[in-house]
Amino acid sequence: MGPQSLRFEDFCRSTGLDHATVENLMRNELLDISLWRDKEHTRPFGIFDDVLPTPEALAAMGLSVRAEYEPESLRSDEQTDDDAGKAWVRPWRHARYCR
């Protein structure tokens, strides 16, 4: 099983950020970890859930998120027997979002 994603609407709801703000964030700051329904980046789909930005990272971008936003609780933990012991590595540089 490969990386999972958190749907755009669910990210908006969990952070308390409006759709326009999240869409802009996905196009600019989170482009490497964003998924789109089209190649023109006009229809957002979601964000890889293993690298969701922390509340602190979003605050550093000048965004105020809900106190209840906890990226760890939104991550997929599904794992099959075939996945046991495997480390999924994405080639993108995303350490700045996972602190």
C-alpha positions in Angstrom: 0.0 0.0 0.0 1.3 3.4 -0.9 0.8 6.8 0.7 -2.8 7.9 1.6 -4.3 11.3 1.4 -6.7 13.5 3.3 -9.4 15.0 1.2 -9.4 18.7 0.5 -12.8 19.3 2.3 -11.7 17.3 5.3 -8.4 19.3 5.6 -10.5 22.5 5.4 -12.9 21.3 8.1 -10.2 20.0 10.5 -8.1 23.2 10.3 -11.0 25.6 10.1 -9.4 27.3 7.1 -11.7 28.3 4.2 -11.6 26.7 0.8 -9.9 29.6 -1.0 -7.2 29.8 1.7 -6.4 26.1 1.5 -6.5 26.0 -2.3 -4.0 28.9 -2.4 -1.9 27.1 0.2 -1.9 23.9 -1.9 -0.8 25.8 -5.0 2.0 27.6 -3.3 3.4 26.3 0.0 2.2 22.7 -0.2 2.4 22.0 -3.9 4.9 19.1 -3.4 2.4 17.2 -1.2 -0.9 18.2 -2.8 -3.1 16.2 -5.1 -5.2 17.7 -7.8 -8.1 16.4 -10.0 -6.6 18.1 -13.1 -3.1 19.1 -14.3 -4.0 22.8 -14.3 -4.4 22.8 -10.5 -7.9 24.2 -10.6 -9.7 21.3 -8.8 -8.0 20.3 -5.5 -8.4 16.7 -4.3 -6.3 16.4 -1.1 -3.0 16.4 0.7 -0.7 13.4 1.4 -1.7 12.6 5.0 1.8 11.4 6.1 3.2 14.9 5.7 0.3 17.1 6.8 1.6 20.5 8.1 1.7 21.0 11.8 -0.3 23.8 13.5 3.0 25.5 14.1 4.0 25.3 10.4 0.7 26.8 9.4 1.0 29.5 12.1 4.5 30.3 10.7 2.7 31.0 7.3 0.4 33.5 9.1 -2.6 31.1 9.3 -4.7 30.6 12.4 -6.1 27.0 12.7 -8.5 25.4 15.0 -7.1 24.3 18.4 -8.5 20.8 17.7 -6.4 20.4 14.5 -4.1 17.4 15.2 -2.4 16.1 12.0 -1.4 12.9 13.8 -5.1 11.9 14.3 -5.8 12.5 10.6 -3.1 10.2 9.3 -3.9 6.8 7.8 -2.5 4.0 9.8 -3.8 1.2 7.6 -1.1 -1.4 6.9 -1.3 -4.8 5.4 1.0 -7.8 6.1 2.8 -7.0 2.8 3.6 -3.5 4.1 5.0 -4.6 7.4 8.6 -3.5 7.7 8.5 -1.3 4.6 9.4 2.3 4.8 7.6 4.6 2.3 9.9 7.3 1.1 8.7 10.2 -1.0 11.3 11.9 -3.2 10.0 15.4 -2.3 11.6 17.6 0.3 8.9 18.0 2.9 10.7 18.1 6.2 9.6 21.7 6.8 6.0 20.6 7.1 6.5 17.8 9.6 8.2 19.4 12.5 
